[in-house]
Amino acid sequence: MSDEELKKLIESNARAIEALTNNFASFQKEWQKDRRGIYQLLGQLTRSMSDFYEVQSDFYGRFDQIEERQAKMTEILDRLSPSDNNQ
């Protein structure tokens, strides 16, 4: 192989390495951007789940209050209505 051919081969390899390095850097930046996006989505999902559980807890709390009120109203109605034994 002549000196000229060797220089061309070295230049070609150097360009290929540079292109691969640039391509790798581009992929790495894109990967980091995607990773940040995923973490943002996970944060939003966590907040949404927290909000959901808070609403669910409030719902069950109110449901318990309704059951307690219903029991009290039933007790009051039983006291106020004439019993079947008195008739």
KAWO-V48054 format. One line per field, one symbol per residue. burial: I if it has 9 or more other C-alpha atoms within 8 Angstrom, else O. Layout:
BEGIN
burial->???
END
This chain:
BEGIN
burial->OOOOOIOOOOOOOOOOOOOOOOOOOOOOOOOOOOOOOOOOOOOOOOOOOOOOOOOOOOOOOOOOOOOOOOOOOOOOOIOOOOOOOOO
END
